[in-house]
Amino acid sequence: MRIVKAVSFLLILLFPTVGLALDRCKSYSNEVRKYHAYYFGIDFPWWYSVAQLQKESNCRDVISKDGVGSEGAPQITFRWWKDQLATQGIYNVRTRENQLKAQAYINYDAYKKSRKYQSRLWIMYQIYNGGTLVLKEIERGGGIPYHYIAIEHCKRKNIKFNNGQVRNACDINYSYSVILFGYADKYRTGKDSDKFLFW
């Protein structure tokens, strides 16, 4: 009986937190939609980019402890993007507006890099998360832009975390787009456009 009460109490504490995170992420929807429409057009399925905020920070304006100083809900490493973002009139990512403008621009930059591979959105998000190695892995797989083929041709190092856990960088990066795809349904308000295929 005590175990049942303890589990019930834990669930009562947990559900409001999950609900708050979902509400917090939904509060970004209009701005994410607006800034992505600026770069991609109005038929871009912006709900994947809200899901990206959930994955990156649980939609919190935080500075990462990852050692590279990623900032804000989209976890942008400003020092890496400073010059390119300046061309878009973004001189810092300290405000929510600048963070979301920067997220849209960085996604668009990744999208342009993936054009050779039918501009699949999963590739764009993989580039945002782990750089352009995914493009080399697609090439090794014969240039076919399918997730499962690219991951079969992924050769990256193992990463050891502070807690002693060891994971391969392929597993980490290739799970990113899968997670976004799953999260996106909570924010979806329409159908994906044929112009922007995720897979």
Salt bridges, closest charged atoms under 4 A:
GLU31 OE1 - ARG96 NH2 2.76
GLU97 OE2 - LYS101 NZ 3.35
ASP109 OD2 - LYS113 NZ 2.86
GLU137 OE1 - ARG156 NH2 2.82
GLU139 OE2 - LYS116 NZ 3.41
ASP185 OD1 - ARG188 NE 2.98
ASP192 OD1 - ARG188 NH1 2.79
